[in-house]
Amino acid sequence: MSATPLLDNSHYEQACDQAIAMCDGNLRSTIKALIMANEYLEAELEELQAAISAGCIPETSRSKSSAA
């Protein structure tokens, strides 16, 4: 069995540096902002899942399919 190559995580490092810089180096503010962003995305996902369950197609999907 061959060994798996090491993953390149440099984009994560760069994203972390960028997030910290956006919060003026304040790590607590950075974590708070990331938690808030995650909560927002979770709410968006729940809305989309509810729309799909109800048989509705989200507006963004309709725009993309008509543009293609």
Distance bins in CASP14 RR format, pairs under 12 A and 6 or more apart:
PFRMAT RR
TARGET T0000
AUTHOR 0000-0000-0000
RMODE 2
METHOD distances of the structure
MODEL  1
7 13 0 0 0 0 0 1 0 0 0 0 0
8 14 0 0 0 0 0 1 0 0 0 0 0
9 15 0 0 0 0 1 0 0 0 0 0 0
9 16 0 0 0 0 1 0 0 0 0 0 0
10 16 0 0 0 0 0 1 0 0 0 0 0
10 17 0 0 0 0 0 1 0 0 0 0 0
11 17 0 0 0 0 0 1 0 0 0 0 0
11 18 0 0 0 0 0 1 0 0 0 0 0
12 18 0 0 0 0 0 1 0 0 0 0 0
12 19 0 0 0 0 0 1 0 0 0 0 0
13 19 0 0 0 0 0 1 0 0 0 0 0
13 20 0 0 0 0 0 1 0 0 0 0 0
14 20 0 0 0 0 0 1 0 0 0 0 0
14 21 0 0 0 0 0 1 0 0 0 0 0
15 21 0 0 0 0 0 1 0 0 0 0 0
15 22 0 0 0 0 0 1 0 0 0 0 0
15 30 0 0 0 0 0 1 0 0 0 0 0
15 34 0 0 0 0 0 1 0 0 0 0 0
15 37 0 0 0 0 0 1 0 0 0 0 0
16 22 0 0 0 0 0 1 0 0 0 0 0
16 23 0 0 0 0 0 1 0 0 0 0 0
16 25 0 0 0 0 0 1 0 0 0 0 0
16 27 0 0 0 0 0 1 0 0 0 0 0
16 30 0 0 0 0 1 0 0 0 0 0 0
16 31 0 0 0 0 0 1 0 0 0 0 0
16 34 0 0 0 0 1 0 0 0 0 0 0
17 23 0 0 0 0 0 1 0 0 0 0 0
17 25 0 0 0 0 1 0 0 0 0 0 0
17 27 0 0 0 0 0 1 0 0 0 0 0
17 30 0 0 0 0 0 1 0 0 0 0 0
18 25 0 0 0 0 0 1 0 0 0 0 0
18 30 0 0 0 0 1 0 0 0 0 0 0
18 33 0 0 0 0 0 1 0 0 0 0 0
18 34 0 0 0 0 0 1 0 0 0 0 0
19 25 0 0 0 0 1 0 0 0 0 0 0
19 26 0 0 0 0 0 1 0 0 0 0 0
19 27 0 0 0 0 1 0 0 0 0 0 0
19 29 0 0 0 0 1 0 0 0 0 0 0
19 30 1 0 1 0 0 0 0 0 0 0 0
19 31 0 0 0 0 1 0 0 0 0 0 0
19 32 0 0 0 0 0 1 0 0 0 0 0
19 33 1 0 0 1 0 0 0 0 0 0 0
19 34 1 0 0 1 0 0 0 0 0 0 0
19 35 0 0 0 0 0 1 0 0 0 0 0
19 36 0 0 0 0 0 1 0 0 0 0 0
19 37 0 0 0 0 1 0 0 0 0 0 0
20 26 1 0 0 1 0 0 0 0 0 0 0
20 27 1 0 0 1 0 0 0 0 0 0 0
20 28 0 0 0 0 0 1 0 0 0 0 0
20 29 0 0 0 0 1 0 0 0 0 0 0
20 30 1 0 1 0 0 0 0 0 0 0 0
20 31 0 0 0 0 1 0 0 0 0 0 0
20 33 0 0 0 0 1 0 0 0 0 0 0
20 34 0 0 0 0 0 1 0 0 0 0 0
21 27 0 0 0 0 0 1 0 0 0 0 0
21 29 0 0 0 0 0 1 0 0 0 0 0
21 30 0 0 0 0 1 0 0 0 0 0 0
21 33 0 0 0 0 0 1 0 0 0 0 0
22 29 0 0 0 0 1 0 0 0 0 0 0
22 30 1 0 0 1 0 0 0 0 0 0 0
22 33 1 0 0 1 0 0 0 0 0 0 0
22 34 0 0 0 0 0 1 0 0 0 0 0
22 37 0 0 0 0 0 1 0 0 0 0 0
23 29 1 0 1 0 0 0 0 0 0 0 0
23 30 1 0 1 0 0 0 0 0 0 0 0
23 31 0 0 0 0 1 0 0 0 0 0 0
23 32 0 0 0 0 1 0 0 0 0 0 0
23 33 1 0 0 1 0 0 0 0 0 0 0
23 34 0 0 0 0 1 0 0 0 0 0 0
23 36 0 0 0 0 0 1 0 0 0 0 0
23 37 0 0 0 0 0 1 0 0 0 0 0
24 30 0 0 0 0 1 0 0 0 0 0 0
24 33 0 0 0 0 0 1 0 0 0 0 0
25 31 0 0 0 0 0 1 0 0 0 0 0
25 33 0 0 0 0 0 1 0 0 0 0 0
26 32 0 0 0 0 1 0 0 0 0 0 0
26 33 0 0 0 0 1 0 0 0 0 0 0
27 33 0 0 0 0 0 1 0 0 0 0 0
27 34 0 0 0 0 0 1 0 0 0 0 0
28 34 0 0 0 0 0 1 0 0 0 0 0
28 35 0 0 0 0 0 1 0 0 0 0 0
29 35 0 0 0 0 0 1 0 0 0 0 0
29 36 0 0 0 0 0 1 0 0 0 0 0
30 36 0 0 0 0 0 1 0 0 0 0 0
30 37 0 0 0 0 0 1 0 0 0 0 0
31 37 0 0 0 0 0 1 0 0 0 0 0
31 38 0 0 0 0 0 1 0 0 0 0 0
32 38 0 0 0 0 0 1 0 0 0 0 0
32 39 0 0 0 0 0 1 0 0 0 0 0
33 39 0 0 0 0 0 1 0 0 0 0 0
33 40 0 0 0 0 0 1 0 0 0 0 0
34 40 0 0 0 0 0 1 0 0 0 0 0
34 41 0 0 0 0 0 1 0 0 0 0 0
35 41 0 0 0 0 0 1 0 0 0 0 0
35 42 0 0 0 0 0 1 0 0 0 0 0
36 42 0 0 0 0 0 1 0 0 0 0 0
36 43 0 0 0 0 0 1 0 0 0 0 0
37 43 0 0 0 0 0 1 0 0 0 0 0
37 44 0 0 0 0 0 1 0 0 0 0 0
38 44 0 0 0 0 0 1 0 0 0 0 0
38 45 0 0 0 0 0 1 0 0 0 0 0
39 45 0 0 0 0 0 1 0 0 0 0 0
39 46 0 0 0 0 0 1 0 0 0 0 0
40 46 0 0 0 0 0 1 0 0 0 0 0
40 47 0 0 0 0 0 1 0 0 0 0 0
41 47 0 0 0 0 0 1 0 0 0 0 0
41 48 0 0 0 0 0 1 0 0 0 0 0
42 48 0 0 0 0 0 1 0 0 0 0 0
42 49 0 0 0 0 0 1 0 0 0 0 0
43 49 0 0 0 0 0 1 0 0 0 0 0
43 50 0 0 0 0 0 1 0 0 0 0 0
44 50 0 0 0 0 0 1 0 0 0 0 0
44 51 0 0 0 0 0 1 0 0 0 0 0
44 58 0 0 0 0 1 0 0 0 0 0 0
44 60 0 0 0 0 0 1 0 0 0 0 0
45 51 0 0 0 0 0 1 0 0 0 0 0
45 52 0 0 0 0 0 1 0 0 0 0 0
45 58 0 0 0 0 0 1 0 0 0 0 0
46 52 0 0 0 0 0 1 0 0 0 0 0
46 53 0 0 0 0 0 1 0 0 0 0 0
47 53 0 0 0 0 0 1 0 0 0 0 0
47 54 0 0 0 0 0 1 0 0 0 0 0
47 56 0 0 0 0 0 1 0 0 0 0 0
47 58 0 0 0 0 1 0 0 0 0 0 0
47 59 0 0 0 0 0 1 0 0 0 0 0
47 60 0 0 0 0 0 1 0 0 0 0 0
48 54 0 0 0 0 0 1 0 0 0 0 0
48 55 0 0 0 0 0 1 0 0 0 0 0
48 56 0 0 0 0 1 0 0 0 0 0 0
48 57 0 0 0 0 0 1 0 0 0 0 0
48 58 1 0 1 0 0 0 0 0 0 0 0
48 59 0 0 0 0 0 1 0 0 0 0 0
48 60 0 0 0 0 1 0 0 0 0 0 0
48 61 0 0 0 0 1 0 0 0 0 0 0
49 55 0 0 0 0 0 1 0 0 0 0 0
49 56 0 0 0 0 0 1 0 0 0 0 0
49 58 0 0 0 0 0 1 0 0 0 0 0
50 56 0 0 0 0 1 0 0 0 0 0 0
50 58 0 0 0 0 0 1 0 0 0 0 0
51 57 1 0 0 1 0 0 0 0 0 0 0
51 58 1 0 1 0 0 0 0 0 0 0 0
51 59 0 0 0 0 1 0 0 0 0 0 0
51 60 0 0 0 0 0 1 0 0 0 0 0
51 61 0 0 0 0 1 0 0 0 0 0 0
51 62 0 0 0 0 0 1 0 0 0 0 0
52 58 1 0 0 1 0 0 0 0 0 0 0
52 61 0 0 0 0 1 0 0 0 0 0 0
55 61 0 0 0 0 0 1 0 0 0 0 0
56 62 0 0 0 0 1 0 0 0 0 0 0
57 63 0 0 0 0 0 1 0 0 0 0 0
57 64 0 0 0 0 0 1 0 0 0 0 0
57 65 0 0 0 0 1 0 0 0 0 0 0
57 66 0 0 0 0 0 1 0 0 0 0 0
58 64 0 0 0 0 1 0 0 0 0 0 0
58 65 0 0 0 0 0 1 0 0 0 0 0
59 65 0 0 0 0 0 1 0 0 0 0 0
59 66 0 0 0 0 0 1 0 0 0 0 0
60 66 0 0 0 0 0 1 0 0 0 0 0
60 67 0 0 0 0 0 1 0 0 0 0 0
61 67 0 0 0 0 0 1 0 0 0 0 0
61 68 0 0 0 0 0 1 0 0 0 0 0
62 68 0 0 0 0 0 1 0 0 0 0 0
END
